[in-house]
């Protein structure tokens, strides 16, 4: 049992519940102890009064009040006069216990009680706790009091009995409190054992991103709700870990092209001595690639930190599409940007960097599979912007359409094209984070067309 310092509160739930149970039991036992001992005291007092009245009645039967002079008859109960009994005629003392003196505290108390008249009892504290009861003895006609019998009883044995019962009840209370604390602590410990086990399992599963869960195991209702909460917590942890892994893969995927550009430009520049113009061209290409890498990092990290799921800001669509088209090699595949006259001022409700990172993977995918051309089209829709990226390639196999936006999936990994299958999932996730969508559209003339819908700016 853990010892508590003075004034310290228990730090465990088991300790607090045990202390609460002991405090409640102590309050209840204190009330019952007070009530029980009050009842015992009253019961002992009634016993003493009953005994005194019985003795007074027995002595009153020996008093003869028929004549002018009060007489005490000789009876076998003569020894009652030796047990603290006084007989008064009016205020005159007729008989008193042989051992009592006229000026003793008991005699004075008996005289005061007899002078008051009537059948009553009182307790004298002059010398010791003495209980006295008076009984009037009527005259033969029964109209007036002829004499008064006063009996006395030492309350010391009764007080001792009451004190003994009080100490016994306090000792019983202490034992009951100890038993209450021990039983409560044991019961709460056993009740919380499954919680401790579930906590350890949750900590272990969260560290290893395990798929184990608490659901499916019969448990009490309270533990079932706790298990459901822990399952949801573990799911969030697993989703966060998957998000980190996905972010790492996306960074690797997106940074691959600018890094390849940097490496290729450096290799070309180092192959032989270059002129000043060629050196400037290489430096410009390296700077563009570095800026592209910075944009990619800023965009992906900002999207990962965005809690609201909405990307703030607006941007004009046409300049972004033109910039994407200008970065492509037009000698291999031609890229056309098509926007109707009424849509030249079209704006999307996302920053330019986010729009670039949404359309760029779709454009890279189209360039990878296009035969001769790629079209970038933009349209205005009610409250939204629609951007289409279409190519004249072989299109998407029907059997692969359901897996098109799954990370790491490619229709034909052996088709000779580079890629990790992360560009399309990244485009969709960025579009959805901005409140839009990216999906595969229908192209009547062959090839594939990807459609991006974003909020209008």
FENZINOR-V26491 format. One line per field, one symbol per residue. ss: DSSP state (@ for helix, = for strand, . for the rest). phi: phi as a letter, one per 40 degrees, with the letter a starting at -180 (. if undefined). psi: psi as a letter, one per 20 degrees, with the letter a starting at -180 (. if undefined). Layout:
ss: ???
phi: ???
psi: ???
This chain:
ss: ............@@@@@@@@@@@@@@@@@@@@@@@@@@@@@@@@@@@@@@@@@@@@@@@@..==......==...@@@@@@@..=====..====.........@@@@@@@@@@@@...=====.....=========......==========.@@@@@@@@@@@@@@@@@@@@@@@@@@@@@@@@@@@@@@@@@@@@@@@@@@@@@............@@@@@@@@@@@@@@@@@@@@@@@@@@@@@@@@@@@@@@@@@@@@@@@@@@@....@@@@@@@@@@@@@@@@@@@@@@@@@@@@@@.........==@@@@@@@@@@.......======.@@@...==...@@@@@@@@@@@@@@@@@@...=========..========......@@@@@@...................@@@@@@@@@@@...====........========.
phi: .ccbccgccccbcccccccccccccccccccccccccccccccccccccccccccccccdcccbbcccbcbbccbcccccccbfbbbbbgbcccbacdccccbcdcccccccccccggcababbbcbacbbbbbbcbccdcgcaccabbbbbaccdccccccccccccccccccccccccccccccccccccdccccccccccccccbfcccbccgbcaddcccccccccccccccccccccccccccccdccccccccccccccccccccadbccccccccccccccccccccccccccccccccccgbcchbaccdccccccccccccccbcbbbbbcdcbcccbbcacccccccccdccccccccbccbabbbbbbcbdgabbbbbbbbccgcddcbccbcbccgbbcacbcgccibgbccdcccccccccgbabaccbbccggbbbbbbbccc
psi: ppqpqpiqqqiqhggghghggggghggghgghgggghgggghghghgggggghgghhghhiipojhrhppqoqorikhihiilmpqpqodjppgqrqhiqrhjqhggghhgghhhhrrorqrppkggroppppqoqorrhijhrphrpppqqppjghggggghghghghgghggghgghgggggggghghhighggghgggggghhhjlqjqriqipprrgghghghgghghghghghhgghgggggghgggghigghhhggggggghhihrpqrhghgggggggggggghggggggggghhhhiohijpoqrrqpgghghghghhiroihgppppoopqhijhkpqqlqqhhggghghghhgggghhiqghqppoqpqprojrppppoqrkaiapqhiihhjhjppjpqgnhkjiqqqjkigghgggghghhjjbqprpapohjraqpppppqqq.
